[in-house]
Amino acid sequence: MTTIKTICDNCGDVELTPDEIALELEPSEDHGHYVFDCPSCGSLQRRPANPRVVSILLATGVAYRVLRPEPITEDEIRRFAEALNREVDPFRLLTG
């Protein structure tokens, strides 16, 4: 079985299995955080995961979830609709 070594703020070095870690990914990004309960002290730990760490954790079978961004507000929808009505080429709004 795969062993993943990381650090607990309270206990120092700890070893975990892929089932003991959860990966939280940012939408449309290649980074996020991994979360685990320390097997020694039980405290919840949350660590940043750069693209390399994300790749390694996914390759070892760590479960992941994509965090939902904040929902679009009605004001944002209204402003977008107004921009569409003003724009001659609405596809230009998609660039930039």
N, CA, C and O atoms as a GROMACS GRO file, in nm:
protein
  384
    1MET      N    1   0.084  -0.118   0.000
    1MET     CA    2   0.000   0.000   0.000
    1MET      C    3   0.088   0.125   0.000
    1MET      O    4   0.196   0.126   0.060
    2THR      N    5   0.041   0.228  -0.067
    2THR     CA    6   0.114   0.353  -0.078
    2THR      C    7   0.112   0.429   0.055
    2THR      O    8   0.009   0.437   0.121
    3THR      N    9   0.227   0.484   0.092
    3THR     CA   10   0.238   0.566   0.211
    3THR      C   11   0.274   0.708   0.168
    3THR      O   12   0.366   0.728   0.089
    4ILE      N   13   0.202   0.804   0.221
    4ILE     CA   14   0.228   0.944   0.190
    4ILE      C   15   0.278   1.012   0.317
    4ILE      O   16   0.213   1.007   0.421
    5LYS      N   17   0.394   1.075   0.307
    5LYS     CA   18   0.452   1.142   0.422
    5LYS      C   19   0.422   1.291   0.415
    5LYS      O   20   0.437   1.353   0.310
    6THR      N   21   0.380   1.347   0.526
    6THR     CA   22   0.351   1.490   0.535
    6THR      C   23   0.379   1.536   0.677
    6THR      O   24   0.438   1.462   0.756
    7ILE      N   25   0.337   1.656   0.709
    7ILE     CA   26   0.367   1.714   0.841
    7ILE      C   27   0.239   1.760   0.909
    7ILE      O   28   0.152   1.820   0.846
    8CYS      N   29   0.228   1.731   1.037
    8CYS     CA   30   0.123   1.782   1.123
    8CYS      C   31   0.183   1.901   1.201
    8CYS      O   32   0.297   1.893   1.246
    9ASP      N   33   0.107   2.008   1.215
    9ASP     CA   34   0.156   2.124   1.290
    9ASP      C   35   0.191   2.088   1.434
    9ASP      O   36   0.281   2.148   1.493
   10ASN      N   37   0.120   1.991   1.491
   10ASN     CA   38   0.140   1.954   1.632
   10ASN      C   39   0.241   1.842   1.651
   10ASN      O   40   0.318   1.843   1.747
   11CYS      N   41   0.242   1.746   1.560
   11CYS     CA   42   0.319   1.622   1.581
   11CYS      C   43   0.444   1.611   1.495
   11CYS      O   44   0.530   1.527   1.522
   12GLY      N   45   0.457   1.692   1.394
   12GLY     CA   46   0.569   1.678   1.301
   12GLY      C   47   0.538   1.578   1.191
   12GLY      O   48   0.426   1.574   1.140
   13ASP      N   49   0.635   1.498   1.153
   13ASP     CA   50   0.620   1.403   1.042
   13ASP      C   51   0.514   1.297   1.074
   13ASP      O   52   0.512   1.240   1.182
   14VAL      N   53   0.426   1.272   0.976
   14VAL     CA   54   0.326   1.166   0.987
   14VAL      C   55   0.318   1.092   0.854
   14VAL      O   56   0.354   1.146   0.750
   15GLU      N   57   0.271   0.969   0.860
   15GLU     CA   58   0.250   0.888   0.740
   15GLU      C   59   0.103   0.856   0.726
   15GLU      O   60   0.036   0.820   0.823
   16LEU      N   61   0.053   0.871   0.604
   16LEU     CA   62  -0.089   0.849   0.576
   16LEU      C   63  -0.105   0.760   0.455
   16LEU      O   64  -0.012   0.742   0.376
   17THR      N   65  -0.223   0.703   0.440
   17THR     CA   66  -0.259   0.630   0.319
   17THR      C   67  -0.344   0.723   0.233
   17THR      O   68  -0.396   0.823   0.283
   18PRO      N   69  -0.359   0.693   0.104
   18PRO     CA   70  -0.442   0.777   0.019
   18PRO      C   71  -0.586   0.793   0.070
   18PRO      O   72  -0.649   0.896   0.047
   19ASP      N   73  -0.638   0.692   0.140
   19ASP     CA   74  -0.774   0.701   0.193
   19ASP      C   75  -0.787   0.799   0.308
   19ASP      O   76  -0.898   0.838   0.344
   20GLU      N   77  -0.676   0.840   0.366
   20GLU     CA   78  -0.679   0.931   0.480
   20GLU      C   79  -0.662   1.078   0.441
   20GLU      O   80  -0.658   1.166   0.528
   21ILE      N   81  -0.653   1.104   0.311
   21ILE     CA   82  -0.631   1.240   0.261
   21ILE      C   83  -0.742   1.275   0.162
   21ILE      O   84  -0.788   1.190   0.086
   22ALA      N   85  -0.783   1.401   0.164
   22ALA     CA   86  -0.877   1.453   0.065
   22ALA      C   87  -0.812   1.571  -0.005
   22ALA      O   88  -0.750   1.655   0.060
   23LEU      N   89  -0.827   1.578  -0.135
   23LEU     CA   90  -0.770   1.687  -0.213
   23LEU      C   91  -0.881   1.782  -0.254
   23LEU      O   92  -0.984   1.740  -0.307
   24GLU      N   93  -0.860   1.911  -0.229
   24GLU     CA   94  -0.956   2.015  -0.268
   24GLU      C   95  -0.893   2.095  -0.380
   24GLU      O   96  -0.790   2.159  -0.362
   25LEU      N   97  -0.955   2.092  -0.497
   25LEU     CA   98  -0.900   2.162  -0.614
   25LEU      C   99  -0.980   2.287  -0.643
   25LEU      O  100  -1.101   2.291  -0.626
   26GLU      N  101  -0.909   2.389  -0.688
   26GLU     CA  102  -0.973   2.513  -0.729
   26GLU      C  103  -1.028   2.496  -0.871
   26GLU      O  104  -0.963   2.432  -0.953
   27PRO      N  105  -1.145   2.552  -0.900
   27PRO     CA  106  -1.200   2.540  -1.036
   27PRO      C  107  -1.105   2.600  -1.139
   27PRO      O  108  -1.053   2.710  -1.120
   28SER      N  109  -1.082   2.528  -1.247
   28SER     CA  110  -0.999   2.573  -1.359
   28SER      C  111  -0.856   2.606  -1.318
   28SER      O  112  -0.791   2.688  -1.384
   29GLU      N  113  -0.807   2.546  -1.212
   29GLU     CA  114  -0.670   2.571  -1.167
   29GLU      C  115  -0.598   2.437  -1.152
   29GLU      O  116  -0.662   2.331  -1.153
   30ASP      N  117  -0.467   2.441  -1.139
   30ASP     CA  118  -0.390   2.318  -1.123
   30ASP      C  119  -0.334   2.304  -0.982
   30ASP      O  120  -0.240   2.227  -0.960
   31HIS      N  121  -0.391   2.378  -0.888
   31HIS     CA  122  -0.346   2.372  -0.749
   31HIS      C  123  -0.466   2.367  -0.655
   31HIS      O  124  -0.580   2.379  -0.700
   32GLY      N  125  -0.440   2.351  -0.529
   32GLY     CA  126  -0.547   2.346  -0.430
   32GLY      C  127  -0.490   2.323  -0.291
   32GLY      O  128  -0.386   2.379  -0.256
   33HIS      N  129  -0.558   2.240  -0.213
   33HIS     CA  130  -0.514   2.205  -0.078
   33HIS      C  131  -0.544   2.057  -0.054
   33HIS      O  132  -0.634   2.000  -0.114
   34TYR      N  133  -0.466   1.997   0.035
   34TYR     CA  134  -0.503   1.863   0.080
   34TYR      C  135  -0.532   1.870   0.229
   34TYR      O  136  -0.471   1.947   0.303
   35VAL      N  137  -0.627   1.786   0.270
   35VAL     CA  138  -0.679   1.790   0.406
   35VAL      C  139  -0.671   1.650   0.466
   35VAL      O  140  -0.697   1.551   0.398
   36PHE      N  141  -0.635   1.644   0.595
   36PHE     CA  142  -0.632   1.516   0.663
   36PHE      C  143  -0.644   1.537   0.814
   36PHE      O  144  -0.612   1.644   0.866
   37ASP      N  145  -0.690   1.433   0.881
   37ASP     CA  146  -0.690   1.430   1.027
   37ASP      C  147  -0.561   1.360   1.069
   37ASP      O  148  -0.533   1.249   1.023
   38CYS      N  149  -0.484   1.425   1.155
   38CYS     CA  150  -0.357   1.367   1.198
   38CYS      C  151  -0.384   1.234   1.269
   38CYS      O  152  -0.467   1.229   1.360
   39PRO      N  153  -0.315   1.128   1.230
   39PRO     CA  154  -0.337   0.999   1.294
   39PRO      C  155  -0.286   0.995   1.438
   39PRO      O  156  -0.326   0.907   1.515
   40SER      N  157  -0.200   1.088   1.477
   40SER     CA  158  -0.148   1.089   1.614
   40SER      C  159  -0.233   1.171   1.709
   40SER      O  160  -0.274   1.123   1.815
   41CYS      N  161  -0.262   1.298   1.671
   41CYS     CA  162  -0.334   1.387   1.763
   41CYS      C  163  -0.480   1.411   1.723
   41CYS      O  164  -0.558   1.464   1.802
   42GLY      N  165  -0.516   1.372   1.599
   42GLY     CA  166  -0.655   1.386   1.554
   42GLY      C  167  -0.692   1.525   1.504
   42GLY      O  168  -0.806   1.547   1.464
   43SER      N  169  -0.598   1.618   1.503
   43SER     CA  170  -0.632   1.754   1.459
   43SER      C  171  -0.644   1.759   1.306
   43SER      O  172  -0.572   1.691   1.234
   44LEU      N  173  -0.736   1.842   1.260
   44LEU     CA  174  -0.757   1.862   1.118
   44LEU      C  175  -0.643   1.947   1.063
   44LEU      O  176  -0.613   2.054   1.117
   45GLN      N  177  -0.581   1.901   0.957
   45GLN     CA  178  -0.471   1.972   0.894
   45GLN      C  179  -0.509   2.006   0.750
   45GLN      O  180  -0.573   1.926   0.682
   46ARG      N  181  -0.472   2.125   0.705
   46ARG     CA  182  -0.498   2.169   0.568
   46ARG      C  183  -0.369   2.228   0.514
   46ARG      O  184  -0.315   2.324   0.569
   47ARG      N  185  -0.320   2.171   0.406
   47ARG     CA  186  -0.192   2.210   0.348
   47ARG      C  187  -0.209   2.253   0.202
   47ARG      O  188  -0.292   2.196   0.131
   48PRO      N  189  -0.132   2.352   0.156
   48PRO     CA  190  -0.138   2.390   0.015
   48PRO      C  191  -0.081   2.278  -0.073
   48PRO      O  192   0.010   2.205  -0.033
   49ALA      N  193  -0.137   2.265  -0.192
   49ALA     CA  194  -0.090   2.164  -0.288
   49ALA      C  195  -0.062   2.233  -0.420
   49ALA      O  196  -0.154   2.274  -0.492
   50ASN      N  197   0.066   2.245  -0.452
   50ASN     CA  198   0.104   2.303  -0.581
   50ASN      C  199   0.077   2.200  -0.691
   50ASN      O  200   0.041   2.086  -0.660
   51PRO      N  201   0.094   2.236  -0.819
   51PRO     CA  202   0.064   2.142  -0.927
   51PRO      C  203   0.136   2.008  -0.914
   51PRO      O  204   0.078   1.904  -0.946
   52ARG      N  205   0.261   2.009  -0.870
   52ARG     CA  206   0.336   1.884  -0.854
   52ARG      C  207   0.273   1.796  -0.747
   52ARG      O  208   0.256   1.676  -0.768
   53VAL      N  209   0.238   1.854  -0.632
   53VAL     CA  210   0.176   1.778  -0.523
   53VAL      C  211   0.040   1.724  -0.568
   53VAL      O  212   0.006   1.610  -0.537
   54VAL      N  213  -0.038   1.807  -0.639
   54VAL     CA  214  -0.168   1.761  -0.690
   54VAL      C  215  -0.149   1.638  -0.779
   54VAL      O  216  -0.222   1.540  -0.765
   55SER      N  217  -0.052   1.643  -0.870
   55SER     CA  218  -0.026   1.529  -0.960
   55SER      C  219   0.010   1.403  -0.883
   55SER      O  220  -0.039   1.295  -0.912
   56ILE      N  221   0.096   1.418  -0.784
   56ILE     CA  222   0.139   1.303  -0.705
   56ILE      C  223   0.022   1.244  -0.627
   56ILE      O  224   0.003   1.122  -0.626
   57LEU      N  225  -0.056   1.330  -0.562
   57LEU     CA  226  -0.169   1.280  -0.483
   57LEU      C  227  -0.272   1.211  -0.572
   57LEU      O  228  -0.325   1.106  -0.536
   58LEU      N  229  -0.301   1.270  -0.688
   58LEU     CA  230  -0.396   1.205  -0.779
   58LEU      C  231  -0.343   1.071  -0.829
   58LEU      O  232  -0.419   0.975  -0.841
   59ALA      N  233  -0.214   1.065  -0.857
   59ALA     CA  234  -0.154   0.940  -0.905
   59ALA      C  235  -0.158   0.830  -0.800
   59ALA      O  236  -0.161   0.711  -0.835
   60THR      N  237  -0.157   0.867  -0.672
   60THR     CA  238  -0.161   0.765  -0.567
   60THR      C  239  -0.304   0.726  -0.530
   60THR      O  240  -0.324   0.637  -0.446
   61GLY      N  241  -0.403   0.790  -0.592
   61GLY     CA  242  -0.542   0.751  -0.568
   61GLY      C  243  -0.614   0.831  -0.462
   61GLY      O  244  -0.719   0.789  -0.413
   62VAL      N  245  -0.561   0.948  -0.425
   62VAL     CA  246  -0.628   1.034  -0.327
   62VAL      C  247  -0.758   1.086  -0.388
   62VAL      O  248  -0.759   1.130  -0.503
   63ALA      N  249  -0.865   1.081  -0.312
   63ALA     CA  250  -0.994   1.133  -0.358
   63ALA      C  251  -0.987   1.286  -0.366
   63ALA      O  252  -0.915   1.350  -0.290
   64TYR      N  253  -1.062   1.342  -0.460
   64TYR     CA  254  -1.060   1.487  -0.474
   64TYR      C  255  -1.201   1.540  -0.496
   64TYR      O  256  -1.294   1.466  -0.530
   65ARG      N  257  -1.214   1.670  -0.475
   65ARG     CA  258  -1.337   1.739  -0.509
   65ARG      C  259  -1.299   1.878  -0.557
   65ARG      O  260  -1.202   1.938  -0.510
   66VAL      N  261  -1.376   1.929  -0.652
   66VAL     CA  262  -1.352   2.062  -0.705
   66VAL      C  263  -1.440   2.158  -0.625
   66VAL      O  264  -1.562   2.140  -0.616
   67LEU      N  265  -1.377   2.258  -0.568
   67LEU     CA  266  -1.450   2.355  -0.487
   67LEU      C  267  -1.535   2.442  -0.578
   67LEU      O  268  -1.490   2.486  -0.684
   68ARG      N  269  -1.656   2.466  -0.536
   68ARG     CA  270  -1.745   2.550  -0.614
   68ARG      C  271  -1.714   2.697  -0.590
   68ARG      O  272  -1.698   2.739  -0.475
   69PRO      N  273  -1.704   2.773  -0.696
   69PRO     CA  274  -1.687   2.916  -0.676
   69PRO      C  275  -1.817   2.976  -0.624
   69PRO      O  276  -1.921   2.909  -0.624
   70GLU      N  277  -1.811   3.097  -0.582
   70GLU     CA  278  -1.932   3.165  -0.536
   70GLU      C  279  -2.032   3.169  -0.652
   70GLU      O  280  -1.993   3.184  -0.767
   71PRO      N  281  -2.161   3.155  -0.622
   71PRO     CA  282  -2.260   3.159  -0.730
   71PRO      C  283  -2.264   3.296  -0.797
   71PRO      O  284  -2.230   3.398  -0.738
   72ILE      N  285  -2.306   3.295  -0.921
   72ILE     CA  286  -2.319   3.420  -0.997
   72ILE      C  287  -2.439   3.496  -0.940
   72ILE      O  288  -2.546   3.439  -0.918
   73THR      N  289  -2.420   3.623  -0.919
   73THR     CA  290  -2.528   3.706  -0.862
   73THR      C  291  -2.618   3.758  -0.974
   73THR      O  292  -2.580   3.758  -1.091
   74GLU      N  293  -2.738   3.801  -0.937
   74GLU     CA  294  -2.830   3.859  -1.036
   74GLU      C  295  -2.773   3.987  -1.094
   74GLU      O  296  -2.796   4.017  -1.212
   75ASP      N  297  -2.700   4.062  -1.014
   75ASP     CA  298  -2.637   4.185  -1.064
   75ASP      C  299  -2.534   4.152  -1.171
   75ASP      O  300  -2.525   4.223  -1.272
   76GLU      N  301  -2.455   4.046  -1.152
   76GLU     CA  302  -2.357   4.006  -1.253
   76GLU      C  303  -2.426   3.963  -1.383
   76GLU      O  304  -2.378   3.994  -1.492
   77ILE      N  305  -2.537   3.893  -1.370
   77ILE     CA  306  -2.613   3.851  -1.489
   77ILE      C  307  -2.668   3.973  -1.562
   77ILE      O  308  -2.661   3.981  -1.684
   78ARG      N  309  -2.721   4.069  -1.487
   78ARG     CA  310  -2.777   4.191  -1.546
   78ARG      C  311  -2.668   4.268  -1.621
   78ARG      O  312  -2.688   4.312  -1.734
   79ARG      N  313  -2.550   4.285  -1.556
   79ARG     CA  314  -2.440   4.358  -1.621
   79ARG      C  315  -2.390   4.286  -1.746
   79ARG      O  316  -2.355   4.350  -1.845
   80PHE      N  317  -2.387   4.154  -1.742
   80PHE     CA  318  -2.345   4.076  -1.858
   80PHE      C  319  -2.445   4.092  -1.972
   80PHE      O  320  -2.405   4.110  -2.087
   81ALA      N  321  -2.574   4.086  -1.941
   81ALA     CA  322  -2.678   4.104  -2.043
   81ALA      C  323  -2.670   4.244  -2.105
   81ALA      O  324  -2.685   4.259  -2.226
   82GLU      N  325  -2.644   4.344  -2.022
   82GLU     CA  326  -2.629   4.480  -2.074
   82GLU      C  327  -2.508   4.490  -2.166
   82GLU      O  328  -2.514   4.555  -2.270
   83ALA      N  329  -2.399   4.426  -2.129
   83ALA     CA  330  -2.279   4.427  -2.213
   83ALA      C  331  -2.305   4.357  -2.345
   83ALA      O  332  -2.257   4.402  -2.449
   84LEU      N  333  -2.382   4.247  -2.343
   84LEU     CA  334  -2.417   4.178  -2.468
   84LEU      C  335  -2.498   4.268  -2.559
   84LEU      O  336  -2.479   4.268  -2.681
   85ASN      N  337  -2.590   4.344  -2.500
   85ASN     CA  338  -2.675   4.433  -2.580
   85ASN      C  339  -2.596   4.548  -2.641
   85ASN      O  340  -2.631   4.597  -2.749
   86ARG      N  341  -2.489   4.592  -2.574
   86ARG     CA  342  -2.408   4.703  -2.624
   86ARG      C  343  -2.305   4.658  -2.727
   86ARG      O  344  -2.265   4.736  -2.813
   87GLU      N  345  -2.262   4.536  -2.718
   87GLU     CA  346  -2.150   4.486  -2.799
   87GLU      C  347  -2.195   4.444  -2.939
   87GLU      O  348  -2.292   4.369  -2.954
   88VAL      N  349  -2.124   4.493  -3.040
   88VAL     CA  350  -2.154   4.456  -3.178
   88VAL      C  351  -2.115   4.311  -3.203
   88VAL      O  352  -2.188   4.236  -3.267
   89ASP      N  353  -2.000   4.271  -3.151
   89ASP     CA  354  -1.950   4.134  -3.166
   89ASP      C  355  -1.943   4.070  -3.026
   89ASP      O  356  -1.840   4.081  -2.960
   90PRO      N  357  -2.051   4.004  -2.980
   90PRO     CA  358  -2.052   3.951  -2.844
   90PRO      C  359  -1.944   3.848  -2.815
   90PRO      O  360  -1.906   3.830  -2.699
   91PHE      N  361  -1.892   3.780  -2.917
   91PHE     CA  362  -1.787   3.682  -2.894
   91PHE      C  363  -1.657   3.749  -2.850
   91PHE      O  364  -1.571   3.685  -2.789
   92ARG      N  365  -1.643   3.877  -2.879
   92ARG     CA  366  -1.525   3.953  -2.834
   92ARG      C  367  -1.520   3.962  -2.683
   92ARG      O  368  -1.412   3.977  -2.626
   93LEU      N  369  -1.636   3.952  -2.616
   93LEU     CA  370  -1.641   3.958  -2.471
   93LEU      C  371  -1.574   3.836  -2.407
   93LEU      O  372  -1.532   3.842  -2.291
   94LEU      N  373  -1.564   3.727  -2.481
   94LEU     CA  374  -1.506   3.605  -2.427
   94LEU      C  375  -1.354   3.610  -2.419
   94LEU      O  376  -1.292   3.533  -2.346
   95THR      N  377  -1.292   3.700  -2.494
   95THR     CA  378  -1.146   3.714  -2.489
   95THR      C  379  -1.108   3.822  -2.391
   95THR      O  380  -1.168   3.930  -2.388
   96GLY      N  381  -1.009   3.792  -2.311
   96GLY     CA  382  -0.960   3.894  -2.218
   96GLY      C  383  -1.031   3.894  -2.096
   96GLY      O  384  -1.002   3.973  -2.007
   0.00000   0.00000   0.00000
